[in-house]
């Protein structure tokens, strides 16, 4: 097991999570690829996206069928929309210790402010990355909030 996946697994155990890390047959760098391999709706995939708000990393867990609208998250973050940028791969790695396409909601070098898409609450179970592009774990909206200390927010219209 890769070190990144071990860190995610450790955080899950430390927080009372019962999720098992699942290794997919192939990398799933997109929500659609993960959903196809898992046989679930794309919306049940919790994409871990890193943004920089005034230069500070923020993790947004968005349903795979949603596109994050910075107009909606700017007031939550207390910054102007123009001050929110999608993090480049180097910034994602620096903030999470994980590479784009495999970012988990947990297991980072330090806890990140996290916004969790309320649309994920529509699913009994959701799937999140587990540190590598071919690893995921099954969880719930409520557990994501607990594990990450996240805030439930609307990240997308529609």
C-alpha positions, 0 to 999 in steps of 0.5 A: 500500500502506498504511503499516501493511501496508508495516511488516508486509511490511518485518518479513517481509523483514527476517526472511527470510520469503518470504510475500507480502501478499495483499489480500482482496476484502473486509475480513475482521475475523473468522477466519470471514470470512477463512477463507471468502475464503481457502478454508481451515479457520477453525482455520488463521487466526491471530487476533492478540488483544491482552490486558493482563496487569497493564496490559502488552500481550501479543499472543496468536496464537490459532487462529480456532476457539479462544477464549483461556482466561485460566486457561491463559495466566495461569501462563505470564504469571506473573499472576493470571487476574483481572489479565488483560483483553482490550484495548479498541480504543484499547489495541490501537491504542496497543500495535500501531499497528494497528486491531482487525480487521487486527492483524498478529503483527508490524510494531508500534511495539515488540516485544510479548510474544507467545504462539502457540497450539500448535493452529496447528501442526496446519496446514501453513500458517496465515494471519495479518493483515497490518496492515489488515482486508483484508490477510493473509499465509501463514506457518507455526507455526514461522515465527510463533514466529521472527518474533514471538519468541513462546512456544508455549502452549496457549491453549484447551481442546479 
